[in-house]
Amino acid sequence: MITVDQLSFHHPHVSTPVVEDVSFRVEQGRLAVLLGPNGSGKTTLFKCIAGLWKPSAGRVKLDGTELLSLNYRQRATLLAVVPQDHTPPFPFSVTEAVLMGRAPHVGLYAAPSAADREVVREALEAVGISRLADCPYTRISGGERQMVLIARAIAQDAPLMLLDEPTSHLDFKNQHKVIEIVRRIATDKRLTVLMTLHDPNLASVFADQVIMLKNGHIVAVGQPDTVLNEQTLGVLYDASVGFVENEGRRLAYIKTNTLP
Amino acid sequence: MYGYAMKITSAIIMISPFMAAGAALFWGAYDLSPSQVLDVLRTMLSGANTPEAAIILEIRLPRIILAGLVGMALSASGATLQAVLRNPLVDPFILGISAGSAFGCAIAIGFLAWLPLQVAAFVFGGLAVLLACMMARSGGEISRLSLVLSGVIVSAFFTALLSMVKFVVDPLKLQSIVYWLMGSFALADWHQVKTAGIGIILGCLPVYLLRWRLNVISMGDEEARTLGVNVSRKRIIFIACSTLAVTSAVAVSGIIGWIGLIAPHLIRMIAGPDHRRLIPLSMAGGASFMICADTVARNLAGLDVPVGIITALAGAPFFVYLMKRGGRESWGQ
C-alpha cells in the first residue's frame, strides 16, 4: 500500500505551490489512475513520489517505509518508474535495455548475472515481446518501446510501479493494449500501480481507483464508476461533459459546442 | 552480431594491440633485418649490450608501449565521456583538457624553464576540467548540457591565453610549442612509460570496473536515478578518472586528436553499444590504432612525422565514411 500524506511542492523562490496538501492511498494490488488537465500538477506530484524532486512538505510511504528518506538504490528496489517515450543516444538491444532494470540489484562493480538475464527473459515474456529481445531499442515502434520500458520496470522487481502517461505516444489500439498488459501484470504479481492518463475512458475501463487533480489540489478520489460523472469531469476539465452508454460501457465525451 | 562471431571478433580485438606491438618492433628509422630483431628478442633476458639491442629495447619498445597506453587512455575516456554526456560526438578533450594542457605546455616552454613540460600539461589540463565542472555546477548539481557549454568556454579561454603566449614568446621556443601541440611520441623513453602508465592505469581501472553503470547513466539523469544510480556522484567519478587518464597521456604525447572519437565509434559499430564490451574493446582498439598510426608516423618518408597529423589524416576521411555508412545506426537515430 502506498500512502501519500499532505504532500506539497513549490519551486524555489516561487510562493504559489504547484501541488498543495495532496493525500491519498492506494491498496496493494490496485491500479490507480491520476487524472487532471495539463498544468494541474500531475507531473510534479509524480516526480515527488518517484523521489526525483524533493517535496516542500509531506510524506510518501510504502507499507510504513518512508520512501523519501531512502537513497536512490534503496528506493529503486521498492519503486519502478516507466518514463514517457524517449530516444536513448545509443542503440542498445532490447535485452540490454531491460537488463538496466536490474541495476539496483547488481553490485557496484559487478555486471548482471545469469539469474538477472533469466529475470529479463521472463519480463520480456510477460509483456509478450520476447521476439524483440535482440532488436536495437532505437529501431522498434513507439508502442513496442513502451512495452520494453514496462518490461524493464517488471525486471526491476519492485512492489510499486509508476507510469507517466504511458499512452501519450501510442495509437488508438496500442493505448488499450499497453494498459491491458499493465493491468494483467498488476493482478498477477500483486503490484500497486499508479499511472497518469489523459483519457477518462481508459481509466473507467482499467482503474480500480481514480484520483483527480486540479490546480495542485485533489478534486475527487474513488472508484471509477462513482467518481467519473458529468459533474466531476466537468469541473476537472472546465468543460461540459456528457456520457453515452453502449454495450455495457459508459463513455465520457466533451460537448464540443460548449467550449469557451 | 551475437554468440560465437561476437566472441571471436572480441578476442581478435583484445589481442590486436600485442600483435600490432610485435609487428611494430620490426620497423624503424635504423634499418634492422627481421633476423636481427629476432636475435635481440631471443637474447633479451641475458642483457646483451649491442647497439641493435639498445635500438630495440631502449628506443622502439618504450615508444610502442607508450603509444599503446596513450591510445588506450584516449579511447577509453572518449567512450566514457560519450556515455556520461549522452553524446556520441564527444571526444576526450571536450571539457577543455587540450586547451588547458596546451597553455600549460606553452608557459613551461616559454617562460618557466624549471617546470617540467609534463607537469605543466598535467596540472593545467586538470585545472581546465575542474574550472568547467565548477562553472557547470548549480544547486549542487552538474548538468550535462551546461557541462558541455562550460567545456567550450574554458577551451576558448585557454586557447586565447595560448595565443597570447605564442604571440609574445621567443620564435625559437614557439617552434617547440607548435611541435608539441601536433602530438608526438618522438621523445618516448622508459621513464615516460612509467609516469604516464601509472596515471593512465589509475584512471582506466575504475572506469573498467564501473563500466556497466555507464549503460544506465547514458539513459539520462532522471531515468538513471529511478533505476537506483546516484548520477551526480558517478558522473564526478567518471569525469575525474577520464581526466586523470587523458592528462597523463597528454603530458607525454601532446595533443593527439581524433582517436578518442573514432576508436569508440568503430568498436560500437562492430560490437554494439553495451559498455561491458565497449570499454575493454575500446581500450584495446585505441591502443592498436595508436601503435599502427605511430609506426606509420615514424617510418613515413624517412621523417618522424608527428603522429597527431597521421591520426587526423586517417581520421577525417574515416569519419566521413562512418557518417555515410553506419552513422545512423551508431548514432542511434
Interface residues (C-beta under 8 A of the other chain):
Chain A: K47 A50 G51 L52 N71 Y72 R73 Q74 R75 A76 T77 L79 A80 V81 P83 H86 T87 P88 P89 F90 P91 F92 S93 E96 L99 M100 G101 A103 P104 V106 L108 Y109 A110 A111 P112 D134 P136 T138 Q156
Chain B: Y2 A83 R86 N87 P88 L209 L210 W212 R213 N215 V216 S218 M219 G220 E222 E223 R225 T226 L227 G228 V229 N230 R268 G272 P273 D274 R276 E329 S330 W331 G332 Q333
